[in-house]
């Protein structure tokens, strides 16, 4: 954030973007990232009258942001470190950002690129999908109408009904014809 200047933003491009230069990127390559459409107009007003090279947060690079976050958490009674790790700005923002991308329909490769990760395994570390998310995913699966289901699907197992019997050691498959 400390590296961003007015010239970092291309608000009139399609799509509007901002750029993190290689010297400031976490993996030392230039990153061009899309902006949320609702932010574009806010940025226009905010950037108006600024010189292209003017830093948007000129004092930030002189600050220890982790310390700022720690002090703010202390003020409201939230521990900076607990059994889950450290509540730093970087991790908290990335966990929320990546999880929300996936919850809202982004694919895993899209989330990986937006997070600027080199490996999807790293993206998965920042993903928190719970039972509610799983239930929403299952609810989105298509279900055929009853009359369409009967017409479009051949009967399984040669028309014989399949039953599962559970016994200690596992389940057995039995068709109605083999009983």
Rosetta blueprint (number, residue, H / E / L):
1 X L
2 X L
3 X L
4 X L
5 X E
6 X H
7 X H
8 X H
9 X E
10 X E
11 X L
12 X L
13 X L
14 X L
15 X L
16 X L
17 X E
18 X E
19 X E
20 X E
21 X L
22 X H
23 X H
24 X H
25 X L
26 X L
27 X L
28 X L
29 X L
30 X L
31 X E
32 X E
33 X E
34 X E
35 X L
36 X L
37 X H
38 X H
39 X H
40 X H
41 X H
42 X H
43 X H
44 X H
45 X H
46 X H
47 X H
48 X L
49 X L
50 X L
51 X L
52 X L
53 X L
54 X L
55 X E
56 X L
57 X L
58 X L
59 X L
60 X H
61 X H
62 X H
63 X L
64 X L
65 X H
66 X H
67 X H
68 X H
69 X H
70 X H
71 X H
72 X H
73 X H
74 X H
75 X H
76 X L
77 X L
78 X L
79 X L
80 X L
81 X E
82 X E
83 X L
84 X L
85 X E
86 X E
87 X L
88 X L
89 X H
90 X H
91 X H
92 X H
93 X H
94 X H
95 X H
96 X H
97 X H
98 X H
99 X H
100 X H
101 X H
102 X H
103 X H
104 X L
105 X L
106 X L
107 X L
108 X H
109 X H
110 X H
111 X H
112 X H
113 X H
114 X H
115 X L
116 X L
117 X L
118 X L
119 X L
120 X H
121 X H
122 X H
123 X H
124 X H
125 X H
126 X L
127 X L
128 X L
129 X L
130 X L
131 X H
132 X H
133 X H
134 X H
135 X H
136 X H
137 X H
138 X H
139 X H
140 X L
141 X L
142 X L
143 X L
144 X L
145 X L
146 X H
147 X H
148 X H
149 X H
150 X H
151 X H
152 X H
153 X L
154 X L
155 X L
156 X H
157 X H
158 X H
159 X H
160 X L
161 X L
162 X E
163 X E
164 X E
165 X E
166 X E
167 X E
168 X L
169 X L
170 X E
171 X E
172 X E
173 X E
174 X E
175 X E
176 X H
177 X H
178 X H
179 X L
